Amino acid sequence: MLFNSYVFLFAFLPVAYLVFWSLRSAQQRYVWLTLSGYVFYGYWDARFCLLMAFSTAVSYVAGLGLLKYSDPGVRRWYLVVPITVDLCLLAFFKYADFGLRTTEFALRIFGKEVELPVLGIVLPVGISFYTFHTITYIVDSYRGVIHPTRNLFEFSAYVSLFSQLVAGPIVRFRQIEQDLVHLGSADRTRWLAKGAAFFMIGLLEKVLVADGLAHFVDPALADYQSLSSLGVWLAILGYTFQLYFDFCGYSDMAVGLGYMFGLRIPQNFNSPYKALNPSDFWRRWHISLSTCMRDYLYIPLGGNRNGEWATYRNMMLTMLIGGLWHGANWTFVAWGAYHGLLLAVYRSSERIWDRLPALIAQTLTFLLAVIGWVFFRSTDFSMATHLLTKMFVPTEGVLMPEVTLFAVLLGLAALWGTAGPNAFDLFREFQWRRRYAFPLAAAFGVGLAIIAGGRSSPFLYFQF
C-alpha cells in the first residue's frame, strides 16, 4: 500500500486513525497498531506477513533472554543466534540469486562453465528496514542501552509500525520508547496539526517534484545510449533530485504519520545537498542508516581508534557493506566504495578542504555526489561506464523530450534542494496558525490531482 494512493488516504488511514484514538489503553493501541501494520504490509503480499512475524518473535524472545540472564556466555548466545537468524533471512531473500550469479561469473573466469539455477526469489518489501529494527533492538538490549520490553504487542507495534515499515526511517526502539510507554495517555490533538503539515509537505515532495522529474528522467535513462553529453548530465541531475525528493518525501510523510499517532519519528534528511564535504553529506543523507552504520559497524570495527590506516579500512568496509545493503548488485558495492574513498580523501585533506569558500565546498560536494548516483542508478557497469564517459567526453546525441519543461522543473527542484528549507526547518517550532490552512489544503489538493492523473508511483526505496 502506498502513502500516495487513494486506498491509503481515504480508507486505510482514516480507519486506522479513528479506531486508534477511540481506544483508551496503551495495550489496546499496541494491538491496533500491530494489526494496522500487518494489514498495511499484507496489502502487498500477505504471505510475507509470516516472515515479519517470525523475525519479530525471534527478536522478542532474544530481548526476554537478555532481560532474564546476566551470565555473559548465555547473553552472548541471545545476541548471536537471533541476529544470525535475521541476517540469514535477509541474505536468502535479498542476496541468494546475487550470490549464485556472482559464483557463476567467478567460475567462468577460471575456465569452468557451470550453469547455476536462478531461484527467482521475490524480495519482500521492507525486509532490509525491519531487519535493521530488530537487530538494533537486540544489540541495544545486549549493551544495556535499552530495557527490553516484556510486552509482545508493544514490541510488535514497534516493528510493524506502518508509517516507517517498508522504507524507513530506521527507527531505533530507544528513540520512540518513551512515546510507546506513554501511548495510553497520549493527547490526540497535541501533534495533529504538525503531523498533518509534515505529511502534506512530504506528499508534495513525492508526487509533484519526484514523480514530476521521473516523468522525464526514467524514459531518458531507459534509452541512455542515444543521449548526448548534455542529455546525460540533465538526466543524472534530474535523478539526483528525483531520488532525494522521493525518499525525503517518504520520510517526511512517515514523520507526519508518527506525530498523528503520538509517536515522534526522528529526522532522516537534513538538506544533504547543502553539505560542505563528504562527511557532512553523510550526516545529512539517510541519517537513520548512516548513524546505524556508524554505531553498529564502524565503531565496533575500531572506528578511528587504531591508527590512520585502520580508520581508512573501517571507513571502506562500512561503506562497502552500506552499498551492498542497498541492493544485490555490484553497482551498489561500487557506489559504497566510491563514497568510502571520498570519506578517506576528505579525512586526509580536511584542513585544506575546510578552508575552501562555502559555495565552492558545497558545489564540489554536490558534484561528487552526482557522480556517485551514476553507479546507484545504473543497472550494470556497462551502463555506468557509458554514462560516465559521456559526462566527461563531449558526445553528440539527443536531449530528453520536452527539455524546456524539464529544465524549469529541475531548476525549481535544485533551488529547493540546495538552498531552500526542508520540512524540519519549516516546522521545527511549529505552532498552528489559521493562515496555514489554505496553503496546506492547496498542497493536498495538488497532490490528489496528480495522483488522480495517474502520475504517482511507488517510492524508489521500496526496492531496497
N, C-alpha and C positions, 0 to 999 in steps of 0.2 A: 504494500500500500504506500502510495506517495503522498507526502505532505501537500504537494501541488496538484491534488486531484479532487474532483467533486465528492467522491465517496468518502474521502477523509474529512474534507472541510464541512460537509453538510450532513454526514451520517455518523461516522466514527467519532470525531472529536466532540460534537455536541452531546452524544450519549455518554461517552467516557467522562466528560466534564460534569454533566448534571448528576450522574449517578455518584461519582466520586464525592462531590460536595454535599450530597444528601446523606451520605454515610457519616456516622458520628465518631467511631473509634479508629485508632491507628490500625488495629488489626484488620478491620473491615476494609480500610483503604489500601492496606498492603495486598489483601486478597484481590481487590478490584483492579489495582494497578497490574498485578500479575496476570489476571485474566485478560485485561485490555492489551497487555504486551503480547500475549500469545495469540490473541485474535489478530492483532496488527501484523505480527510476524507470519502467522499461518495463512493470511490472505494471499501471500506469495506462493507458498508451498507448505501445506500443513504437516507433511512428513518430517520436515526438519525441526518442528517444534520438539520432537522427541530428542533430537540431538542436543538442543539447547537445554532441555530439562535434565538430561543426563549430565551434562557439563555442570549445571547448577547444583545438582545433587552431590556430585563428587567434591566440588569446592566447598559446599556447605558442611559436609562430613569432615573435610580437612580442617575447617575452622573449629568444629566441635572438638576434634582431636587435639588441636593446638591449645584449645582452652582447657582441656582436661589434664594433659600430660606436661610435666616440667622436665622430664628426663631428656637431655639433649639428643641422644640417639633416636629415641622414639619420635621426638618432634621433627627431626630431620627426615624421617620416613613420611611423616604427614606433610612435609614440604615437597619432597622429591616426587613421590608417587603421583599425587593429583596433578602436579604441573606436567609430569611426563605424559599422563593420560590426555590432558588438554592439548599439549603440543603434538602428540601423535594424531589426534583427531584433526587438528589443523593441517598437519603435514599430509595426511592421507587425502583429505578433500581438496586441498589447495595445491599441493606440490607433487602428488603421485605421478600424474601424467607428465609433468615437467621433468621429474627425475628420470622417468623412462626415456623420454626424448633425448635428454642430455646424455644418458648412458649409451643409447644407440649411436649418437653422434661421436662420442668418445671412442667407442669400439671401432667405428669406421675409420677414424684417424689411424688406428693401429692395424688397419687392413682386415678387420673382422666384420663381414657383412651379416649382421644379426638384426632381424626384424622383431622388435618387441611389441607386445599388444598395446593398443591405445584403450584405456579404460573408459574414457568419455565420462568422467565423474562430474556431476553437477556441483558447482561451488555454491554452498549455502550462503545466501546474502547475510552480511554482517558477522560471519564467523570470526573474522580477524578482530573485530571490535569486542564482541562479548567474551572472546577468549582472553583478551587483554584485561577485561574487567575481572574475570575470575582469577587470573594469575596474580594480578596486583593485590587482590584481596588476600590470597593465600600468603604471599610474600610479606605483606604488611602485618598480617596476623602473626606470622613466624617471628618477625622482627620486633613485635610488641608495639608497633605504631598504632594499631587499632585493637579494640577489644572485639573479638569475633562475636557476631550475634547468634543467639540461640533460637531466634525466631526465623523459621524457614521461609515464611511469606515475606518478611522484611528483606531477607536476602534475595529471594526470587524476584521481588518487586524491583530491587536494585539492578539485577542482571537483565531483566526483561523490560526495563523502562522504555516505553515505545518512543519517547522523544529522542533518545540517543542510541537506540538499539542497533540500527543497521549501518550507520555511517558516522558514529561518534557524536560529540567528542568522547574521548576515552575518559570517563569519569571514575575516579578512584572512590572507593567506599568512604574513605575518611573525608572526602570533600563534600559529601551530602549526608554524612552520618547523623549530624545533629538535626538536620531538617527531617530525616526519616524518623528519628526518635520522637520528635515533636509533631509528627504529621497529624495526629489525632486532634491537636489543638490549633492547627494552622488556621489562619484567617483568610477566607476566600478572596476578600477584596484587597488585601494588603499589597499584593504584587500583580493583580489582574491587569491593570492598565499598562504597567511596564511590560508584562509578558505579551500583551496584545501588540504593543508598539514594536518589540523585538521581532515578533512573528511577522508583522506586516513588512518591516524592512527586509527581513530575510526572504520573504516571498517575492518582493520586488527585485532583490538581487538575483534570485534564481530565474524567474520567468521573464523578466524584462531584459536584464543585462546578459546573464549567462546563456539563456536559451536564444536570445536575440543574436548574440555572437555565434552560437552554434549553428544557426541557420546559414551563415556564410562559411564558417571555418570547416565544419565537417565535410561538406561537398568538395571544398578546395583541397583538403588533405586526402580525401579519397582518390583524387586524381593528381597527386603531388608531382608526378613526373612531368606534367605539362606546365607547371608553374615556372615563371621567371624568378630571378633572384628577388626582385621586389615583391612578387607574389608570395614567395616563401616567407619573407620577413613579415609581411602583413598577416599571413595565415598563422605563423607561430606567435606573433604578438597578440593576435586575436585569441589563440588558445591560452596564452598566458593569463589573460583576464577572464576568459571563459571559465577556466579551472578555478581561479581564485573566487570569483563571484558565485560559482556553483557550490563549492564546498563551504565558503564563508556564509552563503545564504542558508544552506542546510544547518550549519552550526548555530546561526542566529535564530533560526526557527526553533531549533531544539532548545536553546536557552529560553526563548519566549514561552514555549510549551511547559518547560520546567517551572518557570515562575507561575504560570496559570494553575499548576497543580501543587504549589507550595514548596518547590524544590529549586535551589539555586545551583544551576549548572555553570561551571566556570567558562571564561572566555577561551576561545580556541584560535582566533585570528586577531592580531593586533596590527593591522595595516602593514603586512610584510614587505610590500614594495616601497615602503618608506625606509627600509633598513639601510644602514650605512656601511655594513660589512657582512660577510657570510655568517659570522657568529650571531650578529644581530638579527639576520634573516631567520635563523632557526629559533630565536627567542620569540619570534612573531608569527611564524608559519606553523600551522598544525601544532599549537602549543601543547596540547594534551599528549600527542605522540612524542614530540621531541623531549619533553620532560620525563616521560616514561622511559624512553631510550637512555636518557642520562642517568636516571635514578636506579634502573633495574638492569642496566647493561654496562654503560660506560664507567660508572663509579665502581661497581663490583669487579670490573676488569682491571681496575687500578687507577682509573681516571688520569690525573696528571701528577700522581704521587711518586712515580718511579723513574723519573728522568724524562728527557725530551723525546727520545726515540720511542719509549714505551707509550708516551702520550700520543704520539702520531699513530702508532699501531692501534691503540684503543679507539682513537677517533675513526680510523679507517674501518675497523671491524664493526663499530657501532653503525656507521653509515651504510656499510655493505648489507648488514642484516636489516637495517631500516629500509633500504631499497628493495630487498627481497620480500619483506613483509608486504609491500605494496602489490606484488603480483608475481606469478610464476613465469617470469620471462627474464632473460639475461639483460634486456634493455633496462629493466628496473635496477638490476645489480650495477650496471654501468652508471646509471643516474646516481645511485648511492655512492659509488666510488668517486664520481666526479665531485660530489659535494664534500666527501671526506677530504679530497685533495684541496678543495677551496678552503676548507677549515684549517688544514695544515699550512697552506700558503699564508693565510691571514695570520695565523699564530706566529709564523716565522718572520713576518714583516709588519707586525702590529704597530710598532712605533712609527713606521713610515706611513702606513695606510691611514692611521688615525690623525695624521697631520694634513690629510687631503681636505680641501674645502667640502662642506657638507653636500652641496649639489653634485660635485664630481664623485664623491664617495657613494652617494645614493644612486647615481646613474650607472656607475661601474658595477655596483652590486646587482642592480636590476638587470643589466645586460648579461651578466654572468648567470643569473637565474633563468633568463630567457633561453640561453644556450642549453642549459640543463634540461629544460622542458622538452627539447627535441628528443632526447632519449626517452623521457617519460611518455611522450605521445606516440612514438614510433612503435610499430608492431614488430619490427626486427631491425637488425643492424644495417641491412641494406637500405631501408627507408631512412634511418638516422644519418647514414653516410651521405645519401643523396641530398637530404635537406641541408645538412651542414655544408656540403660542398657548394651548393647553390647560394647559401647565405654569405659565403666568403669568396666565391669565384663568380664574377658577373656572368650571368647566363640569360639568354633570351627565352621567352616563353609567354604565358598568358598571366594576367591578373585574375583574381577571383571575380565572378559575376557580381553585378550591382556594387561595384567597388566604391562609388561615391557614398551611397547609403551606409555601406560597411565602415568607411573611413569616419563618418560622422559618429556612428555608434562606438567605434573603437576609441575615438578621441574623448568622448564623454566617459567611457569606462576607464580610460587611462587617467583622466583628470580626477575621477573619484578614487581610483585605486592607489594613485601615487601622491595625491595632495589633499584629498577630501577626508572627512571624518568617517570612522567606522561606527557601527551601531553602539558600541560601548562608549565611544566618545560622545555620541549624541544623547545617550540615556544614562550616563554614569550617575548623575544626581537627579534622576527622573522624578518629577512631580507632575501629576496630571493637570493639564490646563484645558479649558474648553476649546481654545484655539487649535489644539492638536487634533480635534475630532475630524475636521474636514480633510486635512491632508492625509491622515491615516486611512480614512474611509475611501478617499480617492485612490490611494495606493492599492488598497484591497480591491477596489473596483477594476483598476487597470490589470491587476494580476488575474482576476476572474475572467476578464475579457480575453486575455492572452491564452489562458487555459482553455476557454471555450473555442478559441480559434485553432486549437489543436497543436500549438507550438511548444507546449510544455513537454518535458522529457524526464526520464529517471536521472537521479543525481549521479555524477560521474564516479563518486567514491563508493557507490554500491558495488562496483566490480572489484573492490579491493578488500 
